[in-house]
Amino acid sequence: MKTSPNSHFDIQGLSAHHFTDWDGDTTRWFFHQHNEVELNFLSRGRAVYNMGGRDIALPLRSLCVFWGGVSHRIMDWKHDNDIWVFHIPLGIFLSWGLPRETFVQPLMRGAFYHEPDPAHAIHDEAAVRRWNACFRRICGVSLMRCVNQQRVAHAQCLLTNSGAKIIDVAMESGFGSVSQFYTVFRGITGVPPREYAKKKT
């Protein structure tokens, strides 16, 4: 999967990814959960999630929202996709005062929402691009590398102190797949996770 140079930020719990041009191999993705509300905007291609046992195709050029506490994974992915993914910590999301009975509570029970009006697509896409650019300007560094360094540092602690399995370390450190974890870990430390763990024991 390729990402743009400013493809990721993680500031005060808010994070974003911009994914493009992935080979479509979904076997590397595992079911996972997280305690953030997730926003997706698929501007090109096709993506299908399995969420709590349901297959849900992301509508094209429509802002989508679901709670990451529902177990989910990517089931189908077109290789030339262009998708923005934002994670909003649950505490921040709940502080916005959105309608609880008609929106927040159903979301927490697994509801999947998307913007039904295609006329909003151009405004939604412009908004997610501005949001991403704004945070990059505030940081002034490669945010993707900064966040990955933090994740790898956490993984190093787990590998050194807990004796946990590689797959558990990858998931606990915020990686979506073991292959992604290996690639990022080796790129930052110069060695694969298993070799690092052996040296530290």
N, C-alpha and C positions, 0 to 999 in steps of 0.2 A: 504494500500500500504506500503510495506517495503522499506527501503532505507539502503544503506550500511553506515558504520560509517562515511565515508568521502564523503557522498552523495551530499553535497551541498557546494558551495562557492559563495561569492558575494563580489568582490573586484573591486573598481573603476568602478562600473557599469557592469562588466562582471560577469555572474552568470552561475552556472551549477547544474544540478540535475542528480542523477543516481537512477532510479526507478527499483525495482524488486518485484515480487510476490505480486501483487495486486489482490483483489477478483473479479475484472472485472465489478463492479457495476458502470456503466457510468452515472447513474442518478444524481450523486452528482456533476458532472461537468457542468458548465454553459458556454454558448458562452461568450467569452471575447476577449479583444484586448489589445495590449501593443505596445509600440513604440520601440521595439527591433527586430532585425533580429534573428530568431530562427533556430538553427541547431539541428537536431535529428539524432541519430544513434541507430537503433533497431538491437541489436545483437542476440536477441532470441524472438520468439513469433509472435504476430500479433497486430497491432494497426491501427485504421482507424480514421482519422480526418474528420470533416466537415469544409471546409474552404470556406466562402463566398457562401454557398449553394451547394458546390460540395463535394462528399465523395471521399477522397483520402487515399488509403491504403499505409502506409509507406513501401517501399521496404526493405526486410530483408538484413541486413549487407550492407547498402548503405547510405552514408552521404547525408542528405536531408537539404534543406534550404528554408525558406519562411519568409515573413515579418509578424510580429505579429499584424500589424495594420489592417490586414484582419480578420474579426470576425471568430473565430474558436473554436472548442471544440472536445473532444474525443467522438466518437460515438461507437466504438467497441474496446475491449481490451481483450487479452488473459491473464488468471490469472498468468501464469508463465513468463511474459515478462521480458526482460532485456533491458532497454533503457536509453540512455544518452541524456540529453536535455541541450543545451547551449543557453543563451540569450546574444546577442551582441548589445550594445546601437547603435542606428542609426547613431549618430555622428561619433563614432569610425568606424563603417562599411563603411560609406561614405568616410572617410579619407584614405581608403586603395587604392583608385584610380582604382577600378575595372571598366570594360567596361560599360559605362553608357547606351548606346543605346541598346546593346544586352543582358545586364544582369541586371543592377541596375534598370533601368526604368521598364522593365517587372516585376521584383520582386515587386516593389512598387505598381504595378497594379494587383497583386494577383498571379503572376506566382509561380509555385512550381518546384523546381529543385532537382535532385538527381544525384549522381555519377553513371553513367551507366555501368562502367567497374567493374565486380565483383573481378577482380584481385587486385583492390585497397582496398578491404575490410579489409584485415589484417593490412595494414598500417594506414587506417583511425581509426580503433579501437584502435590500439596502441597509436595513436596521442591523441585521446580523453582521454584515461587513463592517459597519461603523463601530459596532460594539467590539469586534475583534481588533480593529485598527487602533481604537482608543486605548485599550489595555496594553497593546504593544508600545505605543508612544509613552505611556506612563512608566513602563519598565525600562525601556531603552536597551534591552538585551534580547538575545534569542530565548524567548520564553519556553519554547518546547524543550530546549536543552536544559534550562534551569529546572523545570518541573521533573524531567527525567532524572536529573542528578539527585533530586530530593527522593524520588521513588527508589532509585538504586541505593542510596544511602540507607533508606529504611530496610531494603532487602538485605543489604550487607549485615545490618544488625541482627536480622532474623536468622540469616545463614550462620552467623557466628555464635549466637547465644541460644537459639531455640531448638536447633536440630530438626526443623520442620522440613517437609517434603518440598521439592522445587516447585511443584504446581501450587501448593498452598502459599509459598512465599510470593510467587508471581501474582496470585489473586489478592493477597493481603497488601501487596505493594501498589496495587492499582493498575496492573497490566491486564489487558483483555484476553491475552493468550500466552501460552508458554513460549511459542516461537518469537513473539514480540518481546517478551521478557529477555530471552537469550540474546536477541539482536541488540537491544538497548544496553543491557548489562555489559556485554562484551565490548560494545562501542565506547563505553565510559570507563570501564576498569581495565580493559585489555585482556581479560580472561573470562571464560564461561562461568556461570554461577556455581556449577558443581566443582570445578577446579578451585574456585575461590574458597568454597566451603571446606575443601580438603586441606588447603593451606592454613586455614584458621583453626583447625581442630588438632 
